[in-house]
Amino acid sequence: MQQVTYPVQFSVDYPDRPLDRVSTAFRIFVVIPIAIVLGTVSGGTWDWSYGDEATTTAAGAGGLLFAGPLLMILFRQKYPRWWFDWNLELQRFSNRVAAYLALMDDRYPSTTDHQSVHLDYSYPDVARDLNRWLPLVKWFLAIPHYIVLAFLWIGVVVTVIVAWFAILFTGRYPRGIFDFVAGVLRWQNRVMAYAFVLVTDAYPPFRLAP
């Protein structure tokens, strides 16, 4: 039986070459600058405390557009193209940073180039492709996925630690671990596209494979 292709495509190119062991060893620190950049466009908030009373807060603008597209789909049956493009590019950037942190690429994450991480989904014709009422409950319908993903991400943390040691000693990322981490990222991107980016009504499959 032929497996149906889900309308969200995600993949990471396997680095079939020796990886940089120095940047791998200190990845948790090296990723900090680009993580801050990601936070500034993802709507993150940070608090710093000085002593018992003084507190400094910084907030990033932007973030994933959810409420706006939901209201437009519900009342106008439209998804503004520039909102779609913003969400897609933000998700692509987030995944490049995630893949770098997971040691899947030793090239520093770009804010523009796709590099080894590929994420795509089609711009929806709302009147034809989407049910205008479904966005109200998609986040709720996806609850089983949140539960499964919570356990899968625990597995990712453990396997990335194993991959860290493997790269330090051999320079290579074990292919089985790489495919598992890429599969979890793929699963999460499907859930995000369905429940929060709202670009498809197709319920995400419970699988790691494409």
Backbone as CSV, one residue per row, in Angstrom:
resi,resn,N_x,N_y,N_z,CA_x,CA_y,CA_z,C_x,C_y,C_z
1,MET,0.840,-1.197,0.000,0.000,0.000,0.000,0.874,1.246,0.000
2,GLN,0.620,2.165,-0.918,1.428,3.367,-1.042,1.099,4.354,0.077
3,GLN,2.157,4.884,0.706,1.980,5.822,1.806,1.632,7.206,1.266
4,VAL,0.598,7.818,1.831,0.161,9.133,1.384,1.143,10.185,1.888
5,THR,1.549,11.081,1.010,2.472,12.146,1.369,1.734,13.263,2.075
6,TYR,2.219,13.646,3.256,1.601,14.740,4.001,1.997,16.066,3.353
7,PRO,1.088,17.060,3.329,1.358,18.315,2.611,2.366,19.252,3.270
8,VAL,3.113,18.787,4.249,4.209,19.550,4.835,5.486,18.752,4.603
9,GLN,6.416,19.326,3.853,7.648,18.630,3.516,8.790,19.168,4.379
10,PHE,9.492,18.250,5.033,10.632,18.644,5.862,11.740,17.621,5.717
11,SER,12.970,18.099,5.568,14.115,17.200,5.519,15.374,17.963,5.919
12,VAL,16.367,17.209,6.357,17.682,17.764,6.671,18.706,16.919,5.930
13,ASP,19.595,17.559,5.182,20.619,16.833,4.445,21.606,16.193,5.418
14,TYR,21.833,14.893,5.235,22.782,14.203,6.100,24.208,14.634,5.769
15,PRO,24.992,15.041,6.775,26.371,15.496,6.517,27.313,14.308,6.350
16,ASP,27.401,13.808,5.140,28.245,12.652,4.861,29.695,13.104,4.702
17,ARG,30.227,13.652,5.781,31.582,14.202,5.802,31.989,14.386,7.263
18,PRO,33.279,14.573,7.519,33.699,14.848,8.905,33.148,16.197,9.376
19,LEU,32.571,16.213,10.558,32.032,17.437,11.135,33.085,18.122,12.001
20,ASP,32.924,19.417,12.169,33.857,20.210,12.963,33.740,19.804,14.439
21,ARG,34.777,19.236,14.988,34.719,18.733,16.357,34.786,19.860,17.387
22,VAL,35.482,20.939,17.054,35.605,22.045,18.008,34.262,22.739,18.213
23,SER,33.586,23.099,17.101,32.287,23.756,17.243,31.255,22.809,17.837
24,THR,31.408,21.507,17.569,30.508,20.519,18.169,30.698,20.467,19.683
25,ALA,31.951,20.486,20.111,32.246,20.391,21.541,31.633,21.547,22.323
26,PHE,31.622,22.737,21.707,31.145,23.927,22.414,29.827,24.453,21.823
27,ARG,29.060,23.565,21.191,27.849,23.982,20.485,26.857,24.708,21.394
28,ILE,26.726,24.265,22.631,25.760,24.859,23.550,26.072,26.333,23.807
29,PHE,27.348,26.707,23.649,27.746,28.103,23.834,27.777,28.853,22.496
30,VAL,28.241,28.175,21.453,28.366,28.803,20.136,27.004,29.214,19.582
31,VAL,25.955,28.476,19.947,24.622,28.742,19.405,23.975,29.972,20.038
32,ILE,24.503,30.462,21.149,23.847,31.543,21.894,23.575,32.796,21.058
33,PRO,24.542,33.321,20.284,24.249,34.547,19.512,23.072,34.399,18.548
34,ILE,23.037,33.295,17.783,21.951,33.135,16.816,20.653,32.801,17.527
35,ALA,20.729,32.176,18.712,19.520,31.921,19.503,18.915,33.240,19.981
36,ILE,19.766,34.205,20.321,19.276,35.526,20.720,18.606,36.216,19.544
37,VAL,19.228,36.111,18.366,18.623,36.692,17.153,17.254,36.065,16.904
38,LEU,17.185,34.740,17.009,15.898,34.050,16.826,14.883,34.536,17.847
39,GLY,15.319,34.718,19.076,14.412,35.180,20.116,13.851,36.565,19.831
40,THR,14.663,37.429,19.217,14.182,38.789,18.942,13.095,38.822,17.882
41,VAL,13.065,37.823,17.008,12.018,37.798,15.980,10.919,36.795,16.306
42,SER,11.067,36.098,17.430,10.065,35.107,17.828,9.189,35.574,18.970
43,GLY,9.358,36.824,19.377,8.526,37.342,20.455,8.932,36.866,21.823
44,GLY,10.203,36.524,22.007,10.671,36.049,23.301,10.781,37.175,24.321
45,THR,10.751,36.803,25.573,10.904,37.748,26.682,11.969,37.225,27.640
46,TRP,12.869,38.131,28.061,13.944,37.736,28.970,13.956,38.665,30.171
47,ASP,14.248,38.099,31.342,14.341,38.868,32.584,15.717,38.649,33.209
48,TRP,16.329,39.745,33.636,17.580,39.668,34.367,17.384,40.338,35.721
49,SER,17.835,39.690,36.774,17.694,40.243,38.118,19.052,40.648,38.660
50,TYR,19.081,41.787,39.312,20.302,42.294,39.925,20.004,42.529,41.405
51,GLY,20.546,41.661,42.246,20.267,41.791,43.659,18.851,41.349,43.981
52,ASP,18.285,41.974,44.998,16.962,41.572,45.466,15.826,42.342,44.800
53,GLU,16.117,43.491,44.202,15.034,44.341,43.717,15.120,44.676,42.233
54,ALA,16.319,44.984,41.736,16.451,45.472,40.357,16.231,44.344,39.346
55,THR,15.363,44.591,38.388,15.068,43.618,37.334,15.024,44.320,35.985
56,THR,15.652,43.711,34.993,15.630,44.240,33.634,14.906,43.254,32.738
57,THR,14.002,43.762,31.911,13.230,42.911,31.010,13.466,43.347,29.571
58,ALA,13.645,42.355,28.687,13.776,42.635,27.253,12.788,41.752,26.509
59,ALA,12.150,42.316,25.501,11.158,41.562,24.732,11.457,41.686,23.246
60,GLY,11.276,40.586,22.520,11.465,40.590,21.081,10.147,40.780,20.357
61,ALA,10.184,41.491,19.248,8.978,41.709,18.459,8.752,40.532,17.511
62,GLY,7.563,40.472,16.949,7.275,39.456,15.939,6.646,38.222,16.537
63,GLY,7.169,37.061,16.171,6.615,35.803,16.632,5.704,35.180,15.590
64,LEU,5.340,33.944,15.825,4.451,33.237,14.910,3.074,33.891,14.904
65,LEU,2.555,34.147,13.713,1.232,34.758,13.577,0.179,33.664,13.621
66,PHE,-0.624,33.665,14.688,-1.663,32.646,14.858,-3.055,33.264,14.911
67,ALA,-3.278,34.208,15.836,-4.609,34.781,16.020,-5.077,35.522,14.780
68,GLY,-4.169,36.282,14.144,-4.545,37.039,12.949,-5.027,36.143,11.822
69,PRO,-4.214,35.150,11.390,-4.690,34.231,10.355,-5.961,33.495,10.739
70,LEU,-6.091,33.116,12.014,-7.302,32.423,12.460,-8.536,33.287,12.214
71,LEU,-8.460,34.559,12.598,-9.612,35.451,12.423,-9.906,35.701,10.950
72,MET,-8.854,35.840,10.143,-9.059,36.077,8.710,-9.679,34.852,8.035
73,ILE,-9.221,33.666,8.414,-9.809,32.438,7.858,-11.264,32.306,8.288
74,LEU,-11.525,32.616,9.539,-12.866,32.460,10.092,-13.866,33.429,9.475
75,PHE,-13.502,34.708,9.381,-14.465,35.720,8.965,-14.348,36.146,7.502
76,ARG,-13.147,36.023,6.913,-12.977,36.499,5.538,-12.603,35.394,4.566
77,GLN,-12.307,34.204,5.079,-11.816,33.092,4.255,-10.618,33.532,3.414
78,LYS,-9.689,34.186,4.087,-8.462,34.647,3.443,-7.283,34.372,4.379
79,TYR,-6.115,34.176,3.787,-4.868,34.053,4.540,-3.891,34.999,3.849
80,PRO,-3.695,36.211,4.385,-2.810,37.174,3.714,-1.455,36.561,3.382
81,ARG,-1.037,36.745,2.150,0.175,36.074,1.676,1.409,36.467,2.479
82,TRP,1.509,37.724,2.864,2.710,38.128,3.585,2.727,37.547,4.991
83,TRP,1.561,37.261,5.572,1.513,36.571,6.866,1.994,35.126,6.699
84,PHE,1.536,34.491,5.618,1.977,33.127,5.312,3.492,33.083,5.121
85,ASP,4.027,34.016,4.334,5.462,34.043,4.063,6.258,34.265,5.350
86,TRP,5.783,35.138,6.225,6.458,35.388,7.497,6.508,34.115,8.337
87,ASN,5.356,33.444,8.482,5.314,32.228,9.289,6.224,31.147,8.730
88,LEU,6.217,30.982,7.414,7.047,29.957,6.796,8.529,30.255,6.995
89,GLU,8.951,31.500,6.750,10.358,31.840,6.893,10.805,31.786,8.348
90,LEU,9.926,32.157,9.275,10.272,32.060,10.692,10.451,30.599,11.094
91,GLN,9.577,29.738,10.595,9.710,28.318,10.890,10.983,27.738,10.281
92,ARG,11.327,28.176,9.084,12.565,27.704,8.459,13.780,28.124,9.281
93,PHE,13.799,29.372,9.710,14.902,29.877,10.519,14.985,29.127,11.842
94,SER,13.846,28.931,12.493,13.812,28.205,13.762,14.367,26.792,13.599
95,ASN,14.032,26.151,12.502,14.510,24.792,12.271,16.001,24.746,11.971
96,ARG,16.533,25.776,11.310,17.982,25.815,11.083,18.725,25.909,12.415
97,VAL,18.207,26.740,13.308,18.834,26.870,14.621,18.702,25.562,15.404
98,ALA,17.523,24.933,15.336,17.307,23.666,16.043,18.231,22.576,15.514
99,ALA,18.378,22.498,14.190,19.248,21.483,13.596,20.709,21.726,13.984
100,TYR,21.116,22.989,14.045,22.471,23.315,14.453,22.707,22.922,15.911
101,LEU,21.751,23.233,16.770,21.861,22.874,18.175,21.886,21.363,18.361
102,ALA,21.169,20.648,17.492,21.141,19.179,17.547,22.334,18.547,16.840
103,LEU,23.319,19.382,16.444,24.588,18.930,15.857,24.437,18.362,14.448
104,MET,23.303,18.601,13.784,23.038,18.011,12.475,23.770,18.726,11.349
105,ASP,24.308,19.894,11.630,25.082,20.654,10.655,26.087,21.491,11.427
106,ASP,27.307,21.617,10.901,28.300,22.432,11.597,28.446,23.813,10.967
107,ARG,27.608,24.110,9.967,27.592,25.468,9.410,26.675,26.341,10.259
108,TYR,27.153,27.552,10.575,26.366,28.412,11.456,25.047,28.772,10.776
109,PRO,23.933,28.757,11.511,22.617,29.005,10.892,22.531,30.362,10.210
110,SER,22.058,30.348,8.982,21.854,31.581,8.216,20.474,32.153,8.514
111,THR,20.364,33.480,8.431,19.051,34.110,8.583,18.291,34.137,7.263
112,THR,18.951,33.758,6.164,18.299,33.819,4.848,18.415,32.513,4.059
113,ASP,19.612,31.942,3.963,19.814,30.743,3.149,19.232,29.508,3.836
114,HIS,18.712,28.598,3.038,18.110,27.389,3.587,19.146,26.412,4.124
115,GLN,20.356,26.445,3.569,21.433,25.554,3.976,20.988,24.094,3.860
116,SER,21.158,23.299,4.915,20.842,21.866,4.817,19.438,21.527,5.278
117,VAL,18.694,22.529,5.742,17.359,22.293,6.299,16.300,22.754,5.306
118,HIS,15.368,21.872,4.987,14.359,22.178,3.970,12.957,21.991,4.546
119,LEU,12.199,23.078,4.548,10.814,23.045,5.022,9.944,23.768,4.010
120,ASP,8.844,23.143,3.642,7.961,23.781,2.667,6.533,23.283,2.841
121,TYR,5.599,24.170,2.598,4.193,23.813,2.468,3.537,24.841,1.572
122,SER,2.482,24.452,0.895,1.866,25.285,-0.126,0.989,26.369,0.478
123,TYR,0.941,27.504,-0.205,0.047,28.589,0.193,-1.393,28.143,-0.053
124,PRO,-2.236,28.182,0.976,-3.586,27.624,0.823,-4.578,28.580,0.154
125,ASP,-5.418,28.019,-0.688,-6.611,28.729,-1.158,-7.670,28.455,-0.097
126,VAL,-7.900,29.415,0.786,-8.699,29.162,1.985,-10.101,28.665,1.643
127,ALA,-10.767,29.325,0.701,-12.142,28.943,0.365,-12.212,27.517,-0.167
128,ARG,-11.163,27.073,-0.832,-11.159,25.738,-1.439,-10.522,24.682,-0.536
129,ASP,-9.447,25.055,0.164,-8.624,24.067,0.857,-8.876,23.951,2.359
130,LEU,-9.444,24.990,2.978,-9.558,24.995,4.435,-11.001,25.143,4.894
131,ASN,-11.318,24.459,5.980,-12.600,24.634,6.647,-12.485,25.860,7.549
132,ARG,-13.346,26.852,7.362,-13.200,28.114,8.081,-13.380,27.970,9.594
133,TRP,-14.064,26.922,10.061,-14.328,26.753,11.491,-13.282,25.885,12.195
134,LEU,-12.566,25.087,11.448,-11.635,24.141,12.049,-10.490,24.802,12.828
135,PRO,-9.977,25.965,12.423,-8.897,26.585,13.206,-9.255,26.845,14.667
136,LEU,-10.532,26.923,14.977,-10.939,27.146,16.369,-10.601,25.961,17.272
137,VAL,-10.499,24.773,16.692,-10.294,23.577,17.515,-9.043,22.785,17.138
138,LYS,-8.289,23.211,16.126,-7.113,22.447,15.711,-6.109,22.276,16.841
139,TRP,-5.880,23.341,17.608,-4.926,23.262,18.714,-5.352,22.199,19.726
140,PHE,-6.673,22.026,19.883,-7.204,21.029,20.821,-7.104,19.629,20.228
141,LEU,-7.429,19.502,18.956,-7.383,18.197,18.300,-5.967,17.634,18.256
142,ALA,-4.971,18.525,18.333,-3.574,18.094,18.245,-2.998,17.648,19.586
143,ILE,-3.792,17.645,20.658,-3.296,17.277,21.986,-2.591,15.912,22.006
144,PRO,-3.125,14.869,21.347,-2.392,13.594,21.349,-0.961,13.732,20.803
145,HIS,-0.783,14.611,19.825,0.563,14.826,19.275,1.475,15.495,20.297
146,TYR,0.948,16.456,21.059,1.774,17.112,22.078,2.318,16.080,23.059
147,ILE,1.480,15.134,23.445,1.887,14.123,24.418,2.991,13.233,23.853
148,VAL,2.775,12.765,22.616,3.783,11.913,21.987,5.084,12.682,21.781
149,LEU,4.986,13.927,21.334,6.189,14.727,21.083,6.965,14.990,22.365
150,ALA,6.286,15.134,23.490,6.985,15.349,24.754,7.930,14.187,25.044
151,PHE,7.465,12.947,24.805,8.320,11.782,25.020,9.403,11.676,23.951
152,LEU,9.045,12.012,22.712,10.035,11.951,21.638,11.172,12.933,21.872
153,TRP,10.855,14.125,22.400,11.908,15.113,22.643,12.832,14.689,23.771
154,ILE,12.316,13.927,24.725,13.206,13.344,25.736,14.203,12.409,25.053
155,GLY,13.687,11.617,24.105,14.558,10.737,23.340,15.577,11.503,22.526
156,VAL,15.173,12.647,21.965,16.094,13.470,21.184,17.248,13.956,22.050
157,VAL,16.939,14.442,23.246,17.993,14.938,24.144,19.017,13.842,24.414
158,VAL,18.538,12.641,24.707,19.437,11.527,25.007,20.275,11.157,23.787
159,THR,19.636,11.037,22.632,20.371,10.599,21.440,21.336,11.665,20.930
160,VAL,21.007,12.940,21.108,21.930,13.996,20.686,23.179,13.980,21.568
161,ILE,23.035,13.662,22.833,24.206,13.516,23.708,25.099,12.382,23.209
162,VAL,24.464,11.276,22.808,25.226,10.159,22.236,25.921,10.603,20.952
163,ALA,25.199,11.349,20.102,25.783,11.843,18.853,26.950,12.789,19.131
164,TRP,26.840,13.581,20.184,27.904,14.517,20.564,29.215,13.763,20.814
165,PHE,29.125,12.691,21.586,30.320,11.884,21.845,30.821,11.222,20.558
166,ALA,29.897,10.743,19.739,30.295,10.075,18.491,31.044,11.032,17.576
167,ILE,30.569,12.272,17.466,31.238,13.255,16.603,32.606,13.610,17.156
168,LEU,32.706,13.766,18.472,33.994,14.109,19.075,35.038,13.033,18.817
169,PHE,34.612,11.762,18.825,35.569,10.670,18.668,35.768,10.240,17.213
170,THR,34.723,10.368,16.395,34.818,9.866,15.013,34.650,10.948,13.958
171,GLY,34.085,12.099,14.330,33.826,13.151,13.359,32.552,12.929,12.568
172,ARG,31.827,11.843,12.857,30.630,11.495,12.095,29.384,11.464,12.984
173,TYR,28.259,11.812,12.371,26.968,11.756,13.061,26.331,10.403,12.739
174,PRO,26.089,9.556,13.729,25.478,8.239,13.449,24.181,8.398,12.658
175,ARG,24.088,7.683,11.552,22.968,7.876,10.636,21.622,7.555,11.287
176,GLY,21.554,6.503,12.091,20.294,6.150,12.730,19.801,7.242,13.663
177,ILE,20.728,7.828,14.445,20.353,8.921,15.345,19.933,10.142,14.548
178,PHE,20.664,10.433,13.474,20.331,11.574,12.621,18.920,11.446,12.076
179,ASP,18.578,10.270,11.564,17.242,10.062,10.991,16.158,10.189,12.056
180,PHE,16.454,9.739,13.275,15.486,9.860,14.360,15.240,11.323,14.708
181,VAL,16.304,12.110,14.881,16.153,13.522,15.229,15.432,14.275,14.108
182,ALA,15.804,13.988,12.849,15.124,14.626,11.717,13.646,14.247,11.700
183,GLY,13.338,13.005,12.054,11.949,12.557,12.087,11.133,13.286,13.142
184,VAL,11.733,13.522,14.314,11.016,14.251,15.357,10.780,15.696,14.932
185,LEU,11.786,16.319,14.325,11.602,17.676,13.803,10.505,17.709,12.741
186,ARG,10.485,16.690,11.887,9.453,16.606,10.849,8.060,16.497,11.482
187,TRP,7.956,15.651,12.478,6.677,15.462,13.182,6.221,16.783,13.793
188,GLN,7.137,17.466,14.469,6.771,18.732,15.106,6.343,19.771,14.082
189,ASN,7.029,19.834,12.940,6.664,20.803,11.914,5.287,20.519,11.324
190,ARG,4.933,19.258,11.202,3.592,18.909,10.724,2.525,19.395,11.705
191,VAL,2.782,19.174,12.987,1.823,19.607,14.009,1.722,21.132,14.032
192,MET,2.850,21.820,13.936,2.840,23.281,13.913,2.057,23.802,12.715
193,ALA,2.291,23.213,11.542,1.611,23.671,10.333,0.106,23.456,10.428
194,TYR,-0.300,22.363,11.070,-1.719,22.048,11.209,-2.387,22.898,12.284
195,ALA,-1.811,22.927,13.486,-2.500,23.495,14.646,-2.275,24.987,14.836
196,PHE,-1.145,25.523,14.373,-0.807,26.908,14.689,-0.541,27.776,13.465
197,VAL,0.110,27.237,12.444,0.292,28.012,11.209,-0.965,27.954,10.351
198,LEU,-1.769,26.903,10.540,-3.114,26.788,9.951,-3.118,26.727,8.424
199,VAL,-2.126,26.052,7.839,-2.042,26.009,6.381,-2.636,24.742,5.787
200,THR,-3.029,23.796,6.632,-3.625,22.563,6.116,-4.641,22.026,7.110
201,ASP,-5.656,21.345,6.583,-6.657,20.677,7.417,-6.375,19.185,7.552
202,ALA,-5.334,18.706,6.873,-4.993,17.280,6.946,-4.374,16.984,8.306
203,TYR,-4.980,16.067,9.045,-4.488,15.755,10.385,-3.105,15.107,10.285
204,PRO,-2.157,15.579,11.119,-0.787,15.048,11.038,-0.732,13.554,11.327
205,PRO,0.067,12.823,10.564,0.214,11.386,10.837,1.122,11.137,12.036
206,PHE,0.929,9.999,12.695,1.763,9.621,13.821,2.943,8.810,13.282
207,ARG,3.882,9.494,12.679,5.046,8.805,12.151,6.211,9.776,12.003
208,LEU,7.421,9.212,12.006,8.637,10.005,11.835,9.027,10.128,10.366
209,ALA,8.617,9.184,9.566,9.030,9.127,8.166,8.330,10.198,7.334
210,PRO,8.905,10.552,6.179,8.258,11.526,5.266,6.871,11.073,4.841
